[in-house]
Amino acid sequence: MQSGPVSPPATYEQVAGMIDHTLLDPALTSSQAIDGLQLAKRCQVAAAVVRPCDIDAAVRVLDGSPVKPASVAGFPHGSHNTAVKLFEARDLLRRGAREIDAVIAISRFVSREFQYVQTELAQLAEACHKEGAILKVIIENAYLTDELKIVACRTAERAGADAVSTSTGFAPAGYALEDIRLMRRHVPETMAVKAAVVRTLDELLEARAAGAARIGTSATEAILNEWKARLEADAG
């Protein structure tokens, strides 16, 4: 996963390579989930993030493409017991998930039980890395002070996570540019920052400029069509 400071994108592939196409709406039908996976495959994005119940379909549809099948653990509020999160993550990995987006135990974290959270994340990171997968930790900034956002970044780093993410899309607020900048300052260059939920090309470009290497969006097709149109206009 790309991490560290990023330069302005120059190609379609660079923008597509930032995108985690999210298919986490609880009301998505099975056929809509398949359609979304086929879209992700056509667009050649970085990953398609599906509900745990859709991981088998994701692995099947994305087979033979560079798009990583991804799913979530402890979603959307991080309130599962550690054993449940680990079982969920290991089951997803066994079924073929290559990326796991796990939500921190928010209630434990705001209670300042940092060692509990770090231990849980370390076990999740170990499970992912054992299978050659990556762990992205959703710290859910909407519920945290700036102080706790910084502690969350450092906790994820110490646990061995590969990336930190701003939000699930199920909290009162999503990403903010100030949060992306803060997170980028407080994780090492070896870790990536993900911004969610991004809805437009301009938001993607702003998030990238602020330090995000990945973005979560359901507006993949619209974003990439607009980027292609801009590239064509610039070339003309």
N, C-alpha and C positions, 0 to 999 in steps of 0.2 A: 504494500500500500504506500502510495506517495505520501510523504510527510515533510515537515519543515517548511521554510519560506517558499512561496510559489510565485512564478512569473505569470504575466498575462497570457491567457491561452491564445494559440495561433491557428489551431486546426479543429475540425469537427471532433476528431478522436480525443483530443485533450479535454474538451468539454464533456463528451460522452463518458470518458474515463473517470470523471468526478462523480457520476450519478449512481446512487443507490435507488433503484426504482422500487417504491414502496407499495406493497399490496397487503396492507394491514387493516383495512376497513372491516369491521366485524360483519357488515352486511353484504360483503362481496359474495356473489354466488360462485360455485365451483367453476362454471364456464367463464365467468368474468375473471377469475383468478388465472385461468389458462390463457385467456386473451391477453392479460397483462404480462404474463411470462413470455408469450410469443412476441409482444411488443418489445420487451427488454432485450430479447434475443436479436430481433431485427435491428434495434438501435445500437447494439454492441456496447451497452453500459457496463459499469464496473460490477454491479451486483443487482440481483432482484431479491428484495427482502419480503418474505412471505410469512403468513401465520403458520404456527407449528403444524396445523392440520394439513397444510398445503406443501410441506417440504418434499414429499414423495413426488408430487406432480412437478415441482420446481426442478428437482434433479433429473427427472425424465425429459422435460421440455428443453432444458438448457444443456443437455448432454451434447458434447461436440462443439460447444461455443465457448468463448472466453468469459462469458458472463457467469459470475459466481452465484450459486444457490446459497441464500442466506436466510436466517430466521432470527427469532427473538426468544429471550429467556427472562422469566420474571416480569413479563410485559402485562400491563403498561405501568404498574405502580411499584414494582420491586418488592411486594409484600410476601412473596413465597418464602418458606423456610429454605435455608441453604441446601438441605438434602433434596428438596423438590426442584430447586433451580439446577442443581447439578444433574439430577436425573433427566430433567428436560433437555439441558444442553447436551449431555452425552447421547441421549436418544436421537437428537437432531443430527449430531455429528456422525453417529452410526448410520443414519439414513442418507448421509451425503452432504449435509450443510458444510460449507467452506468458510462461512463467516457467521459469528453469533453477536447480536446486539443485545447486551444484557443490561437491565435496569438496576441501578444500585438500590439497596434497601433504604428507601427514602426515610421512612420513619426512624430507623436506627441511626441514619446519618444526621438528621436534624436533632436527634437526641444526643449527638456527639459521641456515639459509640463507634469511633473510627476503626478501632482494631477489629471489631466484628466485621465491618464492611470490607476492610482490607483482606482479612482471612478468606472471606467468601469469594472476593474477586480473584484472589490468588489461586484458589481451587478451580474456578472457572477458566482462568488463563491457562493453567496447567492442562486441563481437559482439552481445551482447544488446541494448544500447541502440540500435544501428544498426537493429534490427528492431522497436523499440518494446517490447521485452520487459524483464523485470527479472532481476537476478542475486541469488540468495540463496547466501551462502557458508557451508557447513557446516564449522565449525572443529573438530568432534569432541573435545569437552572431556575425554572419558575418558582421553585420552592426554597431556593438557597440564597443566602446573603453572598456578597462578593467574597467575604472571608471563607465561607463554606465552599464556594466554587473553587477557590484556590486549593483548599484542603482536599477536595474531591479529586482534582487533577493530580495532586501529589500522591494521593492514596491509590489511584488507578495506576500511576507510574510504578510505585513500589510493588504493586501486585503483579506487574508484568503484562499489563494490558497493551494492546497495539494501537488503540485510539480512544479518544473521548468524544462523546456526542452531546450536543446541547439539550436535546429534548426528544420526547416520544411523539409529540403531536396530540397527546391526550391530556395535557396539563393546561392550566389557564393561559399560558403563553408559550410560544415556540422560541426559536433562536433570536438573538439580538446581536448586532455587529459588535457592540462593546464586549459582549460575552465571548465571542469568537476571538477577539484580540486578547482578552484576558487569559483565555484558555491556552492560546498559542504561546503566550509569554511564560506560562507556568507548566508546560510539558516539554520534554526534550525534543530535539528535531527528529529523533527516531520514532516519535509518536505522531499520529495524525489527529487532526481535529475535524469533526463532522458537524455540519449545520443542518438542522431539521426544524421545521418543514419549509422548504423553499418552493415558491410557486411560479416564479418568472425568471426569464434569462437575466434580467438586470439584477435580480436578487442573487442569483448564482454568481454572477461576476463580482458583485459587492462582497459576497461571502468569501469568494476566492481571494480577493484583494486583502481581506481582513485576516486571512490565514487558514481558511478551510480547504482541506484537500479532498473531502468528500461532502456531498450534500444529499439529503434525503428528500425525495419528491415523488408525487404521483402525476405531475405535469410534464413528464419526460418528453413526450412527443411534441408538445407545443414548444417547449424550451429548445429542443434540438432543431425543430423546423425553423424557428426564428433565428437560431445561430447560423444555419445553412443559408438563410436568406441574407443575413448580414455579410457573410463571407462572399456570397455571390455579388452583392452590391459593391463591396469593396474591390473585388476583382474586376468589375465592369467599369 
